[in-house]
Amino acid sequence: MAATTQKTPKPPGVVIWVLVTLLWGTVFYWTSIFMLQLAVYQLQEGSFNPSGSEQGMVYAVQVGVLILFALVAMMVKNGLEPGGQKQIARWQNISEGKGEKIFISFAGSLATSFFFTALTAVTFLGSSAFLGFVVDLTVPVVLLAALFNIAAGITASLIVGLVFLIAQVGRKKG
């Protein structure tokens, strides 16, 4: 007779933190560029029209920033909640069909899209001087772009929710 062993779930490790941060940071990097350009146009202030090569160079800087951010966020999260029990409980609830059904991590998507717009703007402002191009972003432009980028956050949340529905993640078993 085989003994059944039940593994205790563990919180995500460094690789997961970095990969997830790179995934969402990359998605919101590109949406943020579009939203920053739109906000500059709407408000008719500032200057933000980086070329494709400039966007690529800043993205290389952004990757380093995202990895650093992932590591710091992981350390803070582990410091505030050693063992990650709340996160583990949330994952278990989702796998048992008790989580969100359509919009996965709705509030988190809104906050993330807003935050990553600001991070993208700061990365462009900080790296443009040493990369040799001009960016002029004002606080109102960045705030409006971040508000615009919330639409990308909602869309991302909806897409993840639909993927979960199609893959039947969180479907009640039995």
Salt bridges, closest charged atoms under 4 A:
GLU81 OE1 - LYS77 NZ 2.79
GLU96 OE1 - LYS98 NZ 3.03
GLU100 OE1 - ARG90 NH2 3.05
